[in-house]
Amino acid sequence: MEWVQSLAEQTWLLWIAAALVLGVLEVTSLDLVFAMLAGGALAGSLSSALGLGYVGQVLVASLVAGALAVTVRPLLLRRLRMPATGTTNTPALVGRPALTLEAVTVRGGLVKLVGETWSARTASAGQAFGAGEDVVVVAIDGATAVVGPPPPPPAPQPEEKP
């Protein structure tokens, strides 16, 4: 019975143990609920170390866990579930300029795209580009860049006279 009395005198250790168990549970669930409860358990441990009674410790732990769940958890969930910014991989190549290395027709050809040599074909049957022409990637089809003519330069804007 001595160990029970010893443990009752050091309740802060129970709170730390509870926080560790809740932290392990959070790692398995990844929903941030157990993390908020672990934060409450740490606050309970701190209140125990400061000499607060059992009821006070439970109240502090409950209030801190609730406050974390209401304020911090939604912010963290929003941050974790935020969509990736920017496009990567092949979608990022659409719209990029390329240089034809050999004639490109609807049947095939080669272009230099972002420093790499790609197989290419034109977007429509009537198009053809000779070697050394500038083109723009309009789509990626597997490992083939589908290219088209570059857009025309913007029309010059007339200058306004004061």
N, C-alpha and C positions, 0 to 999 in steps of 0.2 A: 504494500500500500504506500510505501515511501515514494515510489516512482510516480504514482498518481498525484501525490501532493507536490512533488518536485515539478511535475509537468504543469500543474495548476498554477504554480508560482511563475512559470516561464511561458505564459500563453503566447507571447510573441513568436516563439518557435512554432507553435501550432499554426499561427497565421502565415508564417513563412512557408511551412510545409504545404498549407492549402494553396498558397500562391504558386508554388512549384507544380503541384498536381494540376491546377487550373491552366498553367502555362503549357504543360504537356498536352492537355486536352485541346487547347487552342491550336497547337501544331497539327493535330489530327483533323480538326474541324475547319479551320481557316475561315470562320465566320465572324470573328472578333468579339463574340459574346463572352467566351471564357477569358479572353484577355482583359475585358472590362471587369469581370469578377476577380481576376487576379490582382488588378489594380486596387480594387476594394479590399482584398485580403492584405495587401501591403499597407494600406492605410490603417487597417485594423491592427496590424503588427506594430506600426508606429504609435498608435494610440495606446496599445498595451505597454510598450516600452516607456511611454510617458506617464504610466500609472493610472490610466483610466480603468474603470471597472468593466465587468463582462458585458453588461447592458450597453454601456457607452461604446465599447469596442465594436459590438455588433451594429449599433446605430451608425457609427462612423464608417464602418466597412460597407454597410448598405447604402448610405448616402453617397459615398464616393463612387461605388460601382454604378449606382443609378445615374449620377451626374456624368460619368464617363460614357455610359451607354446612350445617354440622350444627346450629349454634345460632341464627344470625340469620335465615337463609332461611325455616325453618318458621314463625317468628313473623311475618315479613313476608307470607308467603303466606296465613296465617290472617287477617291483618288486611286484605289486599287482597280476599280472597274472602268476607269477612264479609257476610251479608245486610243489606240496608238496614233500619234500625230505623223503626218506625212505619208507618202507612198514609198514603198520599197519594192525591190525585186523587179520583175518584168513590168508591172503597171507603171513604175517610175520612168520607164524608157519611152512610153508613149508621149509624143510631142517633142522628143529630143531630135536635134539635127544629126544627120549622118552624111557620110561621104561615100559615094559609090566607088568601089575598087575595080569593078568590072561591070559590063553591061548588065542592067537589071530589067527583067521582063516579068510577065505574069508566070513564067516557068521557073525563074530563079535568077540568082546573081549573088554578088558579095558586096557588103557595105562595111565601113568602119564606123562603129557606134560606141561611144564612150571609151575609145581606146582599144576596143576589141573588134575582131573580125566576125561578122555575123552573116549567115546565109539570109538572103532577102528575096522578096518578090514584090511586084507592084500591086497596088490595091485594085486596079481594074485591068481588063484585058487590053484596052487601047493604049495604055501607058507604057513607056519604055524610057530608060535613062541610060546614057552612055557613061563610060568610066570617067571619074573625076567630077561628077555633078553633085550638087548639094540636094539632099532630099530630107524629108521629115518622116519619122516613124509614126504611122497612124494606128498600128496595132501590133501585137506580138502573137504569133500563132505557133505555139510549141517553141521550137528553137529558131524560128524564122521571123525576121522583122518584116512586116508589111509596110512598104514605104509609099509616099506620095510626094507631089511637088511641094516645095516650101511655100508658105503663104506670101502673098505679095507684100512689099514694104508698105507701111502706112502712108497715106496721101499727105503731102505737106499741108499744114494748116496755114491759111493766109494770116499774115501779121496784121494786127489791128493798129491803126494809126491813132495816136492820142489827140 
